[in-house]
Amino acid sequence: LYNSQFVLWNPTIKKSVAIDLPTNDDELDILLDHRTSIGFGVCPKTLDAKLVKITSENPFKSLLFLDWVDVGGFIYWFAHDSVNRSYLIMSFDLTSEVFTEVSVLDCLTSNGDNDVFLSKLGDSLVLLEGNN
């Protein structure tokens, strides 16, 4: 982050690409406090690698992005709505390039003291709930 570049490297074809990151302090603060997140995935149709930035300004201003994962042609972000004190998942279709909100079970949307984590198991998106 402090070098102002993000480097993607593909060891199979021995190529790397440098992508500039925000350099002003306001944009870095937003990235570091979870109001903005960057996800990476590969479009299953074109095999193009895509780096996608989502900010809380787009869906809801009260979102804090906690984690992301790439599964089956989608990038999923797990987020916490600090106003409603609930969790939600935002997805990005790497083919159509459309953002969508994914429904989360009611028992996980306001889970009390337990932590909820987004993960990948094979080709499936997984939410894990537990405490330390």
N, CA, C and O atoms as CSV, one atom per row, in Angstrom:
chain,resi,resn,atom,element,x,y,z
A,1,LEU,N,N,0.811,-1.198,0.000
A,1,LEU,CA,C,0.000,0.000,0.000
A,1,LEU,C,C,0.848,1.254,0.000
A,1,LEU,O,O,0.539,2.209,-0.712
A,2,TYR,N,N,1.878,1.268,0.761
A,2,TYR,CA,C,2.657,2.493,0.883
A,2,TYR,C,C,3.527,2.748,-0.339
A,2,TYR,O,O,3.997,3.869,-0.533
A,3,ASN,N,N,3.753,1.725,-1.173
A,3,ASN,CA,C,4.477,1.938,-2.424
A,3,ASN,C,C,3.541,2.440,-3.517
A,3,ASN,O,O,3.997,2.751,-4.617
A,4,SER,N,N,2.265,2.524,-3.241
A,4,SER,CA,C,1.207,2.997,-4.134
A,4,SER,C,C,0.987,2.112,-5.352
A,4,SER,O,O,0.444,2.572,-6.356
A,5,GLN,N,N,1.400,0.854,-5.280
A,5,GLN,CA,C,1.116,-0.086,-6.355
A,5,GLN,C,C,0.739,-1.451,-5.790
A,5,GLN,O,O,1.216,-1.868,-4.735
A,6,PHE,N,N,-0.134,-2.132,-6.529
A,6,PHE,CA,C,-0.542,-3.500,-6.213
A,6,PHE,C,C,-0.022,-4.347,-7.359
A,6,PHE,O,O,-0.312,-4.042,-8.516
A,7,VAL,N,N,0.731,-5.395,-7.085
A,7,VAL,CA,C,1.324,-6.202,-8.143
A,7,VAL,C,C,0.646,-7.563,-8.193
A,7,VAL,O,O,0.591,-8.283,-7.196
A,8,LEU,N,N,0.129,-7.902,-9.370
A,8,LEU,CA,C,-0.448,-9.220,-9.627
A,8,LEU,C,C,0.584,-10.025,-10.408
A,8,LEU,O,O,1.121,-9.561,-11.413
A,9,TRP,N,N,0.851,-11.236,-9.930
A,9,TRP,CA,C,1.850,-12.066,-10.592
A,9,TRP,C,C,1.241,-13.412,-10.924
A,9,TRP,O,O,0.623,-14.048,-10.071
A,10,ASN,N,N,1.415,-13.850,-12.167
A,10,ASN,CA,C,0.967,-15.168,-12.597
A,10,ASN,C,C,2.210,-16.024,-12.825
A,10,ASN,O,O,2.889,-15.869,-13.839
A,11,PRO,N,N,2.517,-16.937,-11.880
A,11,PRO,CA,C,3.745,-17.736,-12.023
A,11,PRO,C,C,3.700,-18.710,-13.197
A,11,PRO,O,O,4.749,-19.128,-13.687
A,12,THR,N,N,2.510,-19.077,-13.653
A,12,THR,CA,C,2.388,-20.014,-14.765
A,12,THR,C,C,2.931,-19.420,-16.059
A,12,THR,O,O,3.665,-20.078,-16.797
A,13,ILE,N,N,2.564,-18.179,-16.322
A,13,ILE,CA,C,3.033,-17.535,-17.563
A,13,ILE,C,C,4.183,-16.555,-17.305
A,13,ILE,O,O,4.652,-15.883,-18.223
A,14,LYS,N,N,4.625,-16.483,-16.065
A,14,LYS,CA,C,5.763,-15.653,-15.661
A,14,LYS,C,C,5.580,-14.193,-16.069
A,14,LYS,O,O,6.473,-13.566,-16.639
A,15,LYS,N,N,4.380,-13.670,-15.754
A,15,LYS,CA,C,4.086,-12.264,-16.023
A,15,LYS,C,C,3.540,-11.608,-14.770
A,15,LYS,O,O,2.863,-12.236,-13.956
A,16,SER,N,N,3.850,-10.335,-14.637
A,16,SER,CA,C,3.266,-9.558,-13.545
A,16,SER,C,C,2.763,-8.236,-14.099
A,16,SER,O,O,3.245,-7.736,-15.115
A,17,VAL,N,N,1.770,-7.684,-13.395
A,17,VAL,CA,C,1.187,-6.405,-13.769
A,17,VAL,C,C,1.117,-5.550,-12.516
A,17,VAL,O,O,0.655,-6.011,-11.472
A,18,ALA,N,N,1.573,-4.311,-12.614
A,18,ALA,CA,C,1.501,-3.375,-11.487
A,18,ALA,C,C,0.299,-2.461,-11.688
A,18,ALA,O,O,0.097,-1.905,-12.768
A,19,ILE,N,N,-0.499,-2.317,-10.628
A,19,ILE,CA,C,-1.688,-1.472,-10.673
A,19,ILE,C,C,-1.517,-0.389,-9.624
A,19,ILE,O,O,-1.225,-0.676,-8.463
A,20,ASP,N,N,-1.699,0.862,-10.040
A,20,ASP,CA,C,-1.554,1.980,-9.109
A,20,ASP,C,C,-2.677,1.985,-8.091
A,20,ASP,O,O,-3.838,1.759,-8.431
A,21,LEU,N,N,-2.323,2.244,-6.841
A,21,LEU,CA,C,-3.283,2.393,-5.752
A,21,LEU,C,C,-3.426,3.873,-5.425
A,21,LEU,O,O,-2.599,4.685,-5.842
A,22,PRO,N,N,-4.470,4.227,-4.681
A,22,PRO,CA,C,-4.653,5.626,-4.298
A,22,PRO,C,C,-3.432,6.151,-3.555
A,22,PRO,O,O,-2.812,5.440,-2.765
A,23,THR,N,N,-3.106,7.397,-3.823
A,23,THR,CA,C,-1.938,7.962,-3.161
A,23,THR,C,C,-2.287,9.087,-2.198
A,23,THR,O,O,-1.466,9.447,-1.355
A,24,ASN,N,N,-3.505,9.660,-2.306
A,24,ASN,CA,C,-3.801,10.728,-1.352
A,24,ASN,C,C,-4.263,10.132,-0.026
A,24,ASN,O,O,-4.801,9.025,0.011
A,25,ASP,N,N,-4.054,10.863,1.050
A,25,ASP,CA,C,-4.318,10.357,2.400
A,25,ASP,C,C,-5.775,9.981,2.623
A,25,ASP,O,O,-6.052,8.995,3.305
A,26,ASP,N,N,-6.717,10.743,2.063
A,26,ASP,CA,C,-8.139,10.449,2.252
A,26,ASP,C,C,-8.500,9.091,1.676
A,26,ASP,O,O,-9.205,8.315,2.321
A,27,GLU,N,N,-8.026,8.788,0.464
A,27,GLU,CA,C,-8.342,7.505,-0.161
A,27,GLU,C,C,-7.687,6.354,0.586
A,27,GLU,O,O,-8.294,5.292,0.727
A,28,LEU,N,N,-6.460,6.542,1.068
A,28,LEU,CA,C,-5.800,5.490,1.849
A,28,LEU,C,C,-6.529,5.246,3.159
A,28,LEU,O,O,-6.676,4.096,3.572
A,29,ASP,N,N,-6.989,6.303,3.823
A,29,ASP,CA,C,-7.739,6.153,5.075
A,29,ASP,C,C,-9.006,5.346,4.849
A,29,ASP,O,O,-9.337,4.476,5.654
A,30,ILE,N,N,-9.718,5.622,3.764
A,30,ILE,CA,C,-10.949,4.898,3.450
A,30,ILE,C,C,-10.652,3.417,3.217
A,30,ILE,O,O,-11.395,2.556,3.688
A,31,LEU,N,N,-9.570,3.115,2.495
A,31,LEU,CA,C,-9.199,1.726,2.220
A,31,LEU,C,C,-8.826,1.006,3.510
A,31,LEU,O,O,-9.193,-0.155,3.695
A,32,LEU,N,N,-8.109,1.670,4.396
A,32,LEU,CA,C,-7.634,1.033,5.619
A,32,LEU,C,C,-8.716,0.886,6.685
A,32,LEU,O,O,-8.579,0.042,7.570
A,33,ASP,N,N,-9.782,1.676,6.629
A,33,ASP,CA,C,-10.812,1.548,7.668
A,33,ASP,C,C,-12.006,0.704,7.213
A,33,ASP,O,O,-13.064,0.757,7.841
A,34,HIS,N,N,-11.860,-0.056,6.159
A,34,HIS,CA,C,-12.834,-1.042,5.689
A,34,HIS,C,C,-14.062,-0.445,5.007
A,34,HIS,O,O,-15.036,-1.164,4.782
A,35,ARG,N,N,-14.050,0.850,4.668
A,35,ARG,CA,C,-15.158,1.412,3.902
A,35,ARG,C,C,-14.990,1.134,2.411
A,35,ARG,O,O,-15.923,1.311,1.628
A,36,THR,N,N,-13.803,0.702,2.031
A,36,THR,CA,C,-13.500,0.319,0.657
A,36,THR,C,C,-12.758,-1.004,0.697
A,36,THR,O,O,-11.947,-1.240,1.592
A,37,SER,N,N,-13.034,-1.866,-0.270
A,37,SER,CA,C,-12.332,-3.145,-0.344
A,37,SER,C,C,-12.009,-3.450,-1.798
A,37,SER,O,O,-12.720,-3.031,-2.711
A,38,ILE,N,N,-10.934,-4.179,-1.994
A,38,ILE,CA,C,-10.537,-4.590,-3.338
A,38,ILE,C,C,-10.600,-6.107,-3.395
A,38,ILE,O,O,-10.056,-6.794,-2.530
A,39,GLY,N,N,-11.274,-6.630,-4.428
A,39,GLY,CA,C,-11.362,-8.073,-4.646
A,39,GLY,C,C,-10.737,-8.433,-5.983
A,39,GLY,O,O,-10.633,-7.591,-6.875
A,40,PHE,N,N,-10.325,-9.677,-6.118
A,40,PHE,CA,C,-9.671,-10.147,-7.337
A,40,PHE,C,C,-10.313,-11.446,-7.787
A,40,PHE,O,O,-10.592,-12.322,-6.968
A,41,GLY,N,N,-10.552,-11.578,-9.099
A,41,GLY,CA,C,-11.102,-12.808,-9.642
A,41,GLY,C,C,-10.822,-12.905,-11.122
A,41,GLY,O,O,-10.286,-11.978,-11.729
A,42,VAL,N,N,-11.191,-14.037,-11.702
A,42,VAL,CA,C,-10.992,-14.280,-13.128
A,42,VAL,C,C,-12.343,-14.550,-13.769
A,42,VAL,O,O,-13.109,-15.386,-13.290
A,43,CYS,N,N,-12.633,-13.840,-14.851
A,43,CYS,CA,C,-13.886,-14.031,-15.573
A,43,CYS,C,C,-13.891,-15.424,-16.212
A,43,CYS,O,O,-12.984,-15.742,-16.981
A,44,PRO,N,N,-14.893,-16.263,-15.911
A,44,PRO,CA,C,-14.897,-17.620,-16.451
A,44,PRO,C,C,-15.118,-17.663,-17.971
A,44,PRO,O,O,-14.764,-18.650,-18.617
A,45,LYS,N,N,-15.687,-16.625,-18.532
A,45,LYS,CA,C,-15.976,-16.606,-19.977
A,45,LYS,C,C,-14.757,-16.180,-20.801
A,45,LYS,O,O,-14.442,-16.802,-21.816
A,46,THR,N,N,-14.073,-15.118,-20.361
A,46,THR,CA,C,-12.954,-14.571,-21.134
A,46,THR,C,C,-11.585,-14.919,-20.561
A,46,THR,O,O,-10.565,-14.738,-21.224
A,47,LEU,N,N,-11.566,-15.424,-19.317
A,47,LEU,CA,C,-10.342,-15.708,-18.562
A,47,LEU,C,C,-9.525,-14.455,-18.272
A,47,LEU,O,O,-8.327,-14.540,-18.002
A,48,ASP,N,N,-10.181,-13.276,-18.329
A,48,ASP,CA,C,-9.526,-12.025,-17.970
A,48,ASP,C,C,-9.494,-11.891,-16.449
A,48,ASP,O,O,-10.494,-12.129,-15.773
A,49,ALA,N,N,-8.338,-11.509,-15.926
A,49,ALA,CA,C,-8.218,-11.222,-14.503
A,49,ALA,C,C,-8.822,-9.849,-14.252
A,49,ALA,O,O,-8.628,-8.921,-15.038
A,50,LYS,N,N,-9.566,-9.725,-13.132
A,50,LYS,CA,C,-10.212,-8.456,-12.809
A,50,LYS,C,C,-9.950,-8.098,-11.355
A,50,LYS,O,O,-10.084,-8.927,-10.456
A,51,LEU,N,N,-9.580,-6.869,-11.153
A,51,LEU,CA,C,-9.402,-6.290,-9.831
A,51,LEU,C,C,-10.566,-5.329,-9.645
A,51,LEU,O,O,-10.714,-4.383,-10.418
A,52,VAL,N,N,-11.408,-5.560,-8.612
A,52,VAL,CA,C,-12.649,-4.808,-8.445
A,52,VAL,C,C,-12.633,-4.086,-7.102
A,52,VAL,O,O,-12.353,-4.683,-6.062
A,53,LYS,N,N,-12.938,-2.799,-7.142
A,53,LYS,CA,C,-13.013,-2.001,-5.918
A,53,LYS,C,C,-14.483,-1.732,-5.611
A,53,LYS,O,O,-15.246,-1.321,-6.485
A,54,ILE,N,N,-14.870,-1.970,-4.355
A,54,ILE,CA,C,-16.220,-1.642,-3.891
A,54,ILE,C,C,-16.071,-0.691,-2.709
A,54,ILE,O,O,-15.208,-0.877,-1.851
A,55,THR,N,N,-16.918,0.323,-2.677
A,55,THR,CA,C,-16.874,1.267,-1.565
A,55,THR,C,C,-18.242,1.327,-0.904
A,55,THR,O,O,-19.255,1.008,-1.526
A,56,SER,N,N,-18.264,1.731,0.340
A,56,SER,CA,C,-19.538,1.833,1.051
A,56,SER,C,C,-20.384,2.972,0.494
A,56,SER,O,O,-21.578,3.046,0.784
A,57,GLU,N,N,-19.796,3.851,-0.289
A,57,GLU,CA,C,-20.556,4.920,-0.938
A,57,GLU,C,C,-21.501,4.342,-1.991
A,57,GLU,O,O,-22.549,4.930,-2.259
A,58,ASN,N,N,-21.151,3.198,-2.594
A,58,ASN,CA,C,-21.987,2.600,-3.643
A,58,ASN,C,C,-23.260,1.963,-3.083
A,58,ASN,O,O,-24.356,2.400,-3.436
A,59,PRO,N,N,-23.152,0.927,-2.207
A,59,PRO,CA,C,-24.398,0.287,-1.745
A,59,PRO,C,C,-25.052,0.992,-0.554
A,59,PRO,O,O,-26.199,1.429,-0.651
A,60,PHE,N,N,-24.341,1.105,0.555
A,60,PHE,CA,C,-24.864,1.721,1.777
A,60,PHE,C,C,-23.703,2.420,2.470
A,60,PHE,O,O,-22.623,1.842,2.591
A,61,LYS,N,N,-23.901,3.638,2.921
A,61,LYS,CA,C,-22.805,4.390,3.525
A,61,LYS,C,C,-22.353,3.831,4.864
A,61,LYS,O,O,-21.271,4.174,5.340
A,62,SER,N,N,-23.159,2.977,5.478
A,62,SER,CA,C,-22.821,2.454,6.802
A,62,SER,C,C,-22.099,1.108,6.752
A,62,SER,O,O,-21.882,0.498,7.799
A,63,LEU,N,N,-21.719,0.624,5.558
A,63,LEU,CA,C,-21.080,-0.688,5.444
A,63,LEU,C,C,-19.594,-0.632,5.754
A,63,LEU,O,O,-18.887,0.299,5.368
A,64,LEU,N,N,-19.143,-1.668,6.470
A,64,LEU,CA,C,-17.720,-1.905,6.682
A,64,LEU,C,C,-17.418,-3.270,6.075
A,64,LEU,O,O,-17.996,-4.272,6.495
A,65,PHE,N,N,-16.527,-3.324,5.098
A,65,PHE,CA,C,-16.210,-4.583,4.421
A,65,PHE,C,C,-15.197,-5.362,5.240
A,65,PHE,O,O,-14.114,-4.862,5.544
A,66,LEU,N,N,-15.555,-6.588,5.594
A,66,LEU,CA,C,-14.745,-7.399,6.496
A,66,LEU,C,C,-13.857,-8.391,5.762
A,66,LEU,O,O,-12.731,-8.649,6.185
A,67,ASP,N,N,-14.359,-8.950,4.660
A,67,ASP,CA,C,-13.640,-10.027,3.991
A,67,ASP,C,C,-14.170,-10.175,2.579
A,67,ASP,O,O,-15.258,-9.687,2.277
A,68,TRP,N,N,-13.425,-10.836,1.712
A,68,TRP,CA,C,-13.911,-11.142,0.366
A,68,TRP,C,C,-13.370,-12.494,-0.071
A,68,TRP,O,O,-12.359,-12.972,0.444
A,69,VAL,N,N,-14.068,-13.107,-1.042
A,69,VAL,CA,C,-13.632,-14.385,-1.600
A,69,VAL,C,C,-14.146,-14.481,-3.036
A,69,VAL,O,O,-15.194,-13.925,-3.365
A,70,ASP,N,N,-13.404,-15.186,-3.885
A,70,ASP,CA,C,-13.760,-15.402,-5.285
A,70,ASP,C,C,-14.259,-16.836,-5.433
A,70,ASP,O,O,-13.527,-17.786,-5.156
A,71,VAL,N,N,-15.526,-16.990,-5.876
A,71,VAL,CA,C,-16.115,-18.324,-6.029
A,71,VAL,C,C,-16.946,-18.371,-7.312
A,71,VAL,O,O,-17.874,-17.579,-7.481
A,72,GLY,N,N,-16.619,-19.289,-8.208
A,72,GLY,CA,C,-17.460,-19.588,-9.365
A,72,GLY,C,C,-17.816,-18.406,-10.248
A,72,GLY,O,O,-18.964,-18.278,-10.672
A,73,GLY,N,N,-16.857,-17.542,-10.531
A,73,GLY,CA,C,-17.118,-16.419,-11.412
A,73,GLY,C,C,-17.713,-15.206,-10.734
A,73,GLY,O,O,-18.146,-14.269,-11.405
A,74,PHE,N,N,-17.741,-15.211,-9.400
A,74,PHE,CA,C,-18.239,-14.076,-8.625
A,74,PHE,C,C,-17.216,-13.706,-7.562
A,74,PHE,O,O,-16.485,-14.561,-7.063
A,75,ILE,N,N,-17.173,-12.418,-7.223
A,75,ILE,CA,C,-16.445,-11.971,-6.042
A,75,ILE,C,C,-17.515,-11.632,-5.013
A,75,ILE,O,O,-18.463,-10.904,-5.304
A,76,TYR,N,N,-17.352,-12.167,-3.810
A,76,TYR,CA,C,-18.294,-11.905,-2.721
A,76,TYR,C,C,-17.581,-11.118,-1.624
A,76,TYR,O,O,-16.466,-11.455,-1.228
A,77,TRP,N,N,-18.240,-10.068,-1.142
A,77,TRP,CA,C,-17.735,-9.298,-0.007
A,77,TRP,C,C,-18.678,-9.500,1.165
A,77,TRP,O,O,-19.896,-9.396,1.020
A,78,PHE,N,N,-18.116,-9.785,2.316
A,78,PHE,CA,C,-18.886,-9.892,3.538
A,78,PHE,C,C,-18.769,-8.551,4.237
A,78,PHE,O,O,-17.665,-8.042,4.433
A,79,ALA,N,N,-19.908,-7.974,4.617
A,79,ALA,CA,C,-19.890,-6.622,5.184
A,79,ALA,C,C,-20.771,-6.538,6.419
A,79,ALA,O,O,-21.704,-7.320,6.601
A,80,HIS,N,N,-20.450,-5.575,7.251
A,80,HIS,CA,C,-21.234,-5.294,8.446
A,80,HIS,C,C,-21.872,-3.925,8.281
A,80,HIS,O,O,-21.191,-2.943,7.988
A,81,ASP,N,N,-23.188,-3.866,8.473
A,81,ASP,CA,C,-23.912,-2.598,8.434
A,81,ASP,C,C,-23.898,-2.043,9.854
A,81,ASP,O,O,-24.593,-2.552,10.734
A,82,SER,N,N,-23.107,-1.000,10.070
A,82,SER,CA,C,-22.929,-0.483,11.427
A,82,SER,C,C,-24.158,0.249,11.959
A,82,SER,O,O,-24.285,0.424,13.171
A,83,VAL,N,N,-25.059,0.679,11.090
A,83,VAL,CA,C,-26.288,1.333,11.539
A,83,VAL,C,C,-27.312,0.298,11.985
A,83,VAL,O,O,-27.867,0.399,13.079
A,84,ASN,N,N,-27.563,-0.706,11.129
A,84,ASN,CA,C,-28.550,-1.748,11.439
A,84,ASN,C,C,-27.977,-2.883,12.281
A,84,ASN,O,O,-28.705,-3.788,12.690
A,85,ARG,N,N,-26.675,-2.833,12.536
A,85,ARG,CA,C,-25.986,-3.879,13.305
A,85,ARG,C,C,-26.289,-5.270,12.755
A,85,ARG,O,O,-26.679,-6.174,13.493
A,86,SER,N,N,-26.101,-5.424,11.442
A,86,SER,CA,C,-26.354,-6.698,10.785
A,86,SER,C,C,-25.288,-6.936,9.723
A,86,SER,O,O,-24.521,-6.040,9.370
A,87,TYR,N,N,-25.263,-8.162,9.227
A,87,TYR,CA,C,-24.308,-8.544,8.197
A,87,TYR,C,C,-25.016,-8.705,6.860
A,87,TYR,O,O,-26.215,-8.982,6.810
A,88,LEU,N,N,-24.260,-8.527,5.772
A,88,LEU,CA,C,-24.790,-8.808,4.444
A,88,LEU,C,C,-23.643,-9.181,3.522
A,88,LEU,O,O,-22.472,-8.983,3.847
A,89,ILE,N,N,-24.000,-9.724,2.371
A,89,ILE,CA,C,-23.015,-10.117,1.368
A,89,ILE,C,C,-23.323,-9.348,0.089
A,89,ILE,O,O,-24.465,-9.316,-0.369
A,90,MET,N,N,-22.297,-8.732,-0.478
A,90,MET,CA,C,-22.405,-8.105,-1.786
A,90,MET,C,C,-21.642,-8.991,-2.766
A,90,MET,O,O,-20.566,-9.496,-2.448
A,91,SER,N,N,-22.211,-9.178,-3.969
A,91,SER,CA,C,-21.516,-9.985,-4.967
A,91,SER,C,C,-21.259,-9.160,-6.216
A,91,SER,O,O,-21.962,-8.188,-6.489
A,92,PHE,N,N,-20.250,-9.557,-6.966
A,92,PHE,CA,C,-19.926,-8.947,-8.245
A,92,PHE,C,C,-19.766,-10.071,-9.254
A,92,PHE,O,O,-18.899,-10.930,-9.098
A,93,ASP,N,N,-20.603,-10.069,-10.292
A,93,ASP,CA,C,-20.537,-11.061,-11.358
A,93,ASP,C,C,-19.397,-10.663,-12.290
A,93,ASP,O,O,-19.455,-9.610,-12.925
A,94,LEU,N,N,-18.365,-11.492,-12.375
A,94,LEU,CA,C,-17.191,-11.172,-13.171
A,94,LEU,C,C,-17.470,-11.188,-14.675
A,94,LEU,O,O,-16.684,-10.635,-15.444
A,95,THR,N,N,-18.571,-11.809,-15.111
A,95,THR,CA,C,-18.929,-11.821,-16.529
A,95,THR,C,C,-19.773,-10.605,-16.899
A,95,THR,O,O,-19.429,-9.870,-17.825
A,96,SER,N,N,-20.870,-10.391,-16.183
A,96,SER,CA,C,-21.768,-9.278,-16.515
A,96,SER,C,C,-21.344,-7.954,-15.867
A,96,SER,O,O,-21.847,-6.891,-16.231
A,97,GLU,N,N,-20.417,-8.026,-14.903
A,97,GLU,CA,C,-19.912,-6.862,-14.170
A,97,GLU,C,C,-21.024,-6.098,-13.453
A,97,GLU,O,O,-21.117,-4.873,-13.541
A,98,VAL,N,N,-21.873,-6.858,-12.736
A,98,VAL,CA,C,-23.000,-6.288,-11.999
A,98,VAL,C,C,-22.860,-6.631,-10.516
A,98,VAL,O,O,-22.560,-7.771,-10.159
A,99,PHE,N,N,-23.083,-5.626,-9.654
A,99,PHE,CA,C,-23.117,-5.833,-8.213
A,99,PHE,C,C,-24.527,-6.222,-7.791
A,99,PHE,O,O,-25.505,-5.714,-8.340
A,100,THR,N,N,-24.637,-7.142,-6.797
A,100,THR,CA,C,-25.918,-7.583,-6.262
A,100,THR,C,C,-25.766,-7.854,-4.770
A,100,THR,O,O,-24.702,-8.272,-4.314
A,101,GLU,N,N,-26.843,-7.613,-4.007
A,101,GLU,CA,C,-26.844,-8.006,-2.605
A,101,GLU,C,C,-27.356,-9.433,-2.503
A,101,GLU,O,O,-28.376,-9.774,-3.103
A,102,VAL,N,N,-26.650,-10.273,-1.742
A,102,VAL,CA,C,-27.013,-11.678,-1.560
A,102,VAL,C,C,-27.691,-11.827,-0.207
A,102,VAL,O,O,-27.204,-11.307,0.797
A,103,SER,N,N,-28.801,-12.528,-0.180
A,103,SER,CA,C,-29.521,-12.736,1.076
A,103,SER,C,C,-28.695,-13.570,2.044
A,103,SER,O,O,-28.004,-14.511,1.653
A,104,VAL,N,N,-28.784,-13.198,3.313
A,104,VAL,CA,C,-28.112,-13.938,4.390
A,104,VAL,C,C,-29.193,-14.396,5.351
A,104,VAL,O,O,-30.134,-13.652,5.627
A,105,LEU,N,N,-29.068,-15.614,5.865
A,105,LEU,CA,C,-30.043,-16.141,6.816
A,105,LEU,C,C,-30.241,-15.195,7.985
A,105,LEU,O,O,-29.285,-14.598,8.480
A,106,ASP,N,N,-31.481,-15.059,8.424
A,106,ASP,CA,C,-31.795,-14.160,9.537
A,106,ASP,C,C,-30.968,-14.452,10.778
A,106,ASP,O,O,-30.581,-13.530,11.495
A,107,CYS,N,N,-30.695,-15.722,11.038
A,107,CYS,CA,C,-29.931,-16.072,12.244
A,107,CYS,C,C,-28.494,-15.558,12.176
A,107,CYS,O,O,-27.831,-15.462,13.208
A,108,LEU,N,N,-28.000,-15.225,10.979
A,108,LEU,CA,C,-26.647,-14.718,10.841
A,108,LEU,C,C,-26.590,-13.203,10.653
A,108,LEU,O,O,-25.515,-12.613,10.754
A,109,THR,N,N,-27.713,-12.573,10.386
A,109,THR,CA,C,-27.674,-11.141,10.098
A,109,THR,C,C,-27.464,-10.289,11.340
A,109,THR,O,O,-26.894,-9.202,11.250
A,110,SER,N,N,-27.905,-10.751,12.471
A,110,SER,CA,C,-27.621,-10.044,13.730
A,110,SER,C,C,-27.316,-11.103,14.774
A,110,SER,O,O,-28.188,-11.524,15.535
A,111,ASN,N,N,-26.067,-11.521,14.792
A,111,ASN,CA,C,-25.680,-12.740,15.500
A,111,ASN,C,C,-25.248,-12.565,16.942
A,111,ASN,O,O,-24.802,-13.536,17.553
A,112,GLY,N,N,-25.356,-11.385,17.513
A,112,GLY,CA,C,-24.959,-11.223,18.915
A,112,GLY,C,C,-23.459,-11.224,19.093
A,112,GLY,O,O,-22.757,-10.426,18.472
A,113,ASP,N,N,-22.955,-12.118,19.943
A,113,ASP,CA,C,-21.538,-12.116,20.305
A,113,ASP,C,C,-20.656,-12.955,19.378
A,113,ASP,O,O,-19.432,-12.847,19.445
A,114,ASN,N,N,-21.240,-13.780,18.524
A,114,ASN,CA,C,-20.432,-14.647,17.670
A,114,ASN,C,C,-19.870,-13.892,16.474
A,114,ASN,O,O,-20.456,-12.916,16.005
A,115,ASP,N,N,-18.720,-14.362,15.988
A,115,ASP,CA,C,-18.106,-13.818,14.788
A,115,ASP,C,C,-18.580,-14.635,13.592
A,115,ASP,O,O,-18.801,-15.841,13.708
A,116,VAL,N,N,-18.734,-13.982,12.446
A,116,VAL,CA,C,-19.121,-14.651,11.215
A,116,VAL,C,C,-18.036,-14.389,10.186
A,116,VAL,O,O,-17.578,-13.257,10.027
A,117,PHE,N,N,-17.624,-15.449,9.482
A,117,PHE,CA,C,-16.539,-15.355,8.517
A,117,PHE,C,C,-17.000,-15.865,7.158
A,117,PHE,O,O,-17.769,-16.822,7.077
A,118,LEU,N,N,-16.535,-15.235,6.109
A,118,LEU,CA,C,-16.800,-15.657,4.740
A,118,LEU,C,C,-15.637,-16.507,4.281
A,118,LEU,O,O,-14.479,-16.176,4.536
A,119,SER,N,N,-15.946,-17.619,3.594
A,119,SER,CA,C,-14.886,-18.507,3.138
A,119,SER,C,C,-15.337,-19.239,1.881
A,119,SER,O,O,-16.441,-19.029,1.380
A,120,LYS,N,N,-14.458,-20.099,1.385
A,120,LYS,CA,C,-14.710,-20.891,0.187
A,120,LYS,C,C,-14.403,-22.343,0.514
A,120,LYS,O,O,-13.369,-22.649,1.110
A,121,LEU,N,N,-15.312,-23.243,0.119
A,121,LEU,CA,C,-15.094,-24.678,0.287
A,121,LEU,C,C,-15.367,-25.311,-1.069
A,121,LEU,O,O,-16.519,-25.408,-1.490
A,122,GLY,N,N,-14.315,-25.741,-1.751
A,122,GLY,CA,C,-14.474,-26.231,-3.120
A,122,GLY,C,C,-14.973,-25.101,-3.995
A,122,GLY,O,O,-14.331,-24.054,-4.089
A,123,ASP,N,N,-16.122,-25.307,-4.640
A,123,ASP,CA,C,-16.734,-24.270,-5.465
A,123,ASP,C,C,-17.940,-23.642,-4.780
A,123,ASP,O,O,-18.831,-23.119,-5.449
A,124,SER,N,N,-17.974,-23.690,-3.451
A,124,SER,CA,C,-19.120,-23.165,-2.704
A,124,SER,C,C,-18.709,-22.006,-1.803
A,124,SER,O,O,-17.605,-21.971,-1.260
A,125,LEU,N,N,-19.632,-21.062,-1.663
A,125,LEU,CA,C,-19.466,-19.963,-0.731
A,125,LEU,C,C,-19.926,-20.439,0.634
A,125,LEU,O,O,-20.976,-21.072,0.744
A,126,VAL,N,N,-19.155,-20.144,1.683
A,126,VAL,CA,C,-19.453,-20.647,3.018
A,126,VAL,C,C,-19.408,-19.502,4.020
A,126,VAL,O,O,-18.490,-18.682,3.992
A,127,LEU,N,N,-20.399,-19.448,4.907
A,127,LEU,CA,C,-20.376,-18.556,6.056
A,127,LEU,C,C,-20.148,-19.412,7.297
A,127,LEU,O,O,-20.868,-20.381,7.537
A,128,LEU,N,N,-19.158,-19.050,8.066
A,128,LEU,CA,C,-18.848,-19.788,9.298
A,128,LEU,C,C,-19.160,-18.896,10.472
A,128,LEU,O,O,-18.802,-17.719,10.483
A,129,GLU,N,N,-19.830,-19.457,11.466
A,129,GLU,CA,C,-20.159,-18.701,12.654
A,129,GLU,C,C,-19.491,-19.344,13.856
A,129,GLU,O,O,-19.462,-20.568,13.981
A,130,GLY,N,N,-18.964,-18.523,14.726
A,130,GLY,CA,C,-18.341,-19.035,15.946
A,130,GLY,C,C,-17.802,-17.901,16.770
A,130,GLY,O,O,-17.900,-16.733,16.394
A,131,ASN,N,N,-17.225,-18.260,17.910
A,131,ASN,CA,C,-16.576,-17.240,18.721
A,131,ASN,C,C,-15.124,-17.662,18.936
A,131,ASN,O,O,-14.729,-18.780,18.608
A,132,ASN,N,N,-14.351,-16.747,19.487
A,132,ASN,CA,C,-12.924,-17.005,19.625
A,132,ASN,C,C,-12.664,-18.283,20.382
A,132,ASN,O,O,-11.509,-18.654,20.590
